[in-house]
């Protein structure tokens, strides 16, 4: 199956009146944990319930490890980590833990997963 995309136009914001055409991916649907559990159960000797319970447990553990400041590596997928930031301060003492805010969860794809991107086949939306 091919990854579908559509073509959109976008004008330059620098006063240039010309438009360029860009490919924009179309994501067909979201795959739920339940669907993952069903598919994994069919590929293994585990039941759908066993796989789903494992995914729920994995989610809980990843959350705990990220809260504790760890980076989590899921072999074959990549690394999960938390990015944090604060405002700038004039002195070291002003930058207290209260001033630091978690910004987002970062994902860095595993090299093999990233390398496999070259095998994705694209098809333009009709």
TAGIDA-V318143 format. One record per residue. N is the residue number from 1. RES is the residue in one small letter. PHI is phi in degrees with one decimal (none if undefined). BURIAL is I if it has 16 or more other ideal C-beta (glycine too) atoms within 10 Angstrom, else O. Layout:
N/RES/PHI/BURIAL + N/RES/PHI/BURIAL
This chain:
1/x/none/O + 2/x/-97.0/O + 3/x/-83.6/O + 4/x/-87.5/O + 5/x/-143.8/O + 6/x/-125.1/O + 7/x/-104.0/O + 8/x/-121.4/O + 9/x/-102.4/O + 10/x/-147.1/O + 11/x/-88.8/O + 12/x/-69.6/O + 13/x/-84.9/O + 14/x/-99.8/O + 15/x/87.2/O + 16/x/-74.8/O + 17/x/-85.1/O + 18/x/-77.9/O + 19/x/-109.3/O + 20/x/-115.2/O + 21/x/-106.1/O + 22/x/-131.4/O + 23/x/-82.1/O + 24/x/-125.0/O + 25/x/-67.6/O + 26/x/-112.6/O + 27/x/-87.6/O + 28/x/-69.4/O + 29/x/-166.8/O + 30/x/-96.0/O + 31/x/-96.2/O + 32/x/-84.3/O + 33/x/-62.2/O + 34/x/-62.5/O + 35/x/-66.9/O + 36/x/-59.2/O + 37/x/-62.3/I + 38/x/-62.4/O + 39/x/-66.2/O + 40/x/-67.3/I + 41/x/-63.3/I + 42/x/-69.4/O + 43/x/-95.7/O + 44/x/-138.1/O + 45/x/-92.0/O + 46/x/-87.0/O + 47/x/-83.3/O + 48/x/-59.2/O + 49/x/-63.8/O + 50/x/-62.0/O + 51/x/-66.1/I + 52/x/-62.6/I + 53/x/-62.4/O + 54/x/-65.8/O + 55/x/-64.4/O + 56/x/-63.8/O + 57/x/-63.2/O + 58/x/-61.2/O + 59/x/-58.6/O + 60/x/-65.1/O + 61/x/-65.8/O + 62/x/-59.9/O + 63/x/-58.3/O + 64/x/-61.3/O + 65/x/-63.4/O + 66/x/-65.0/I + 67/x/-64.2/O + 68/x/-85.5/O + 69/x/90.7/O + 70/x/-88.1/O + 71/x/-99.4/O + 72/x/-109.8/I + 73/x/-102.3/O + 74/x/-104.1/O + 75/x/-52.5/O + 76/x/88.8/O + 77/x/-107.5/O + 78/x/152.2/I + 79/x/-108.4/O + 80/x/-114.6/I + 81/x/-151.3/I + 82/x/-103.3/I + 83/x/-101.2/O + 84/x/-137.3/O + 85/x/-157.1/O + 86/x/-149.2/O + 87/x/-70.1/O + 88/x/-83.1/O + 89/x/-127.4/O + 90/x/-79.1/O + 91/x/-128.3/O + 92/x/-61.5/O + 93/x/-66.2/O + 94/x/-72.8/O + 95/x/-86.5/O + 96/x/-94.6/O + 97/x/-55.9/O + 98/x/-63.2/O + 99/x/-85.9/O + 100/x/-87.9/O + 101/x/-124.7/O + 102/x/-71.8/O + 103/x/-95.5/O + 104/x/-165.9/O + 105/x/-94.0/O + 106/x/-99.8/O + 107/x/-123.2/O + 108/x/-119.5/O + 109/x/-63.1/O + 110/x/-64.0/O + 111/x/-53.2/O + 112/x/-67.3/O + 113/x/-62.5/O + 114/x/-65.6/O + 115/x/-65.3/O + 116/x/-69.9/O + 117/x/-58.9/O + 118/x/-68.1/O + 119/x/-94.8/O + 120/x/-71.8/O + 121/x/-98.6/O + 122/x/-106.9/O + 123/x/-139.3/O + 124/x/-72.9/O + 125/x/-61.6/O + 126/x/-85.1/O
